[in-house]
Amino acid sequence: MKSLNIAASASLIGQLQTARDIVPLAETDFTDVAALVVSPDDVRAGLLSILRNTGLSIPAFVAIDNSAQAAGMALPKETSLLVLDGSAESAAILEAAADEYQRELLPPFFDTLTKYVAMGNSTFACPGHQGERSFASIPPDGGFTSFSGKTCFAPTCAMPM
């Protein structure tokens, strides 16, 4: 899967260190975003309510120039501070949050599937679907067929392309 983007306030785009593409907040619907970085002014303007209204649990960061700026700053509960001091640590924090969000988006099976394809195994033949011929020769067939019925394994469900 392609890496999702980082969405950021226009004023912050040049300050972020990431290998991911950075898109302006105004140009995303958040479906292609793995993390969000906003300014304190954006927080005060209520910009995070847009993210909340999407229903997505995208990690959100409030960017500050130095740790001293954090004193007395009230952060919304769904955000974290990101100090934009050019350090590898702040870049790693952003990347770790984006990686975790992207990894959690897809079911565990997808990870196994991508590894399977990367090994050169790209056939997705479903032996039980070819007219039940393969399943009929193994003991679990009775369980599958009685649970799902014969139409689940009908040959029309997995026609070769």
JOBELTA-V532528 format. One record per pair of residues at least 12 apart in sequence whose C-alpha atoms are under 6 Angstrom apart, sorted by the first residue. I is the first residue (numbers start at 1). GAP is how many residues later the second one is. D is the distance in whole Angstrom. If there is no record, write none. Layout:
i:I gap:GAP d:D
i:I gap:GAP d:D
This chain:
i:4 gap:28 d:5
i:4 gap:29 d:5
i:4 gap:30 d:5
i:5 gap:15 d:6
i:5 gap:16 d:5
i:5 gap:17 d:6
i:5 gap:27 d:6
i:5 gap:28 d:5
i:5 gap:29 d:6
i:6 gap:16 d:5
i:6 gap:27 d:6
i:6 gap:28 d:6
i:6 gap:29 d:5
i:6 gap:30 d:6
i:7 gap:15 d:6
i:7 gap:16 d:5
i:7 gap:17 d:6
i:7 gap:18 d:5
i:7 gap:29 d:5
i:8 gap:16 d:5
i:8 gap:17 d:5
i:8 gap:28 d:6
i:8 gap:29 d:5
i:8 gap:30 d:6
i:9 gap:15 d:6
i:9 gap:16 d:6
i:9 gap:29 d:5
i:10 gap:14 d:6
i:17 gap:74 d:5
i:34 gap:64 d:5
i:35 gap:23 d:6
i:35 gap:24 d:5
i:35 gap:25 d:6
i:35 gap:63 d:5
i:36 gap:24 d:5
i:37 gap:23 d:6
i:37 gap:24 d:5
i:37 gap:25 d:6
i:38 gap:24 d:5
i:38 gap:25 d:6
i:39 gap:23 d:5
i:39 gap:24 d:5
i:60 gap:19 d:5
i:61 gap:18 d:5
i:61 gap:19 d:5
i:61 gap:20 d:5
i:61 gap:21 d:6
i:62 gap:19 d:5
i:62 gap:20 d:6
i:63 gap:19 d:5
i:63 gap:20 d:6
i:64 gap:19 d:5
i:64 gap:20 d:6
i:65 gap:18 d:6
i:65 gap:19 d:5
i:66 gap:17 d:6
i:128 gap:25 d:6
i:129 gap:24 d:4
i:129 gap:25 d:6
i:129 gap:26 d:5
i:129 gap:29 d:6
i:130 gap:25 d:5
i:131 gap:23 d:5
i:131 gap:24 d:5
i:132 gap:21 d:6
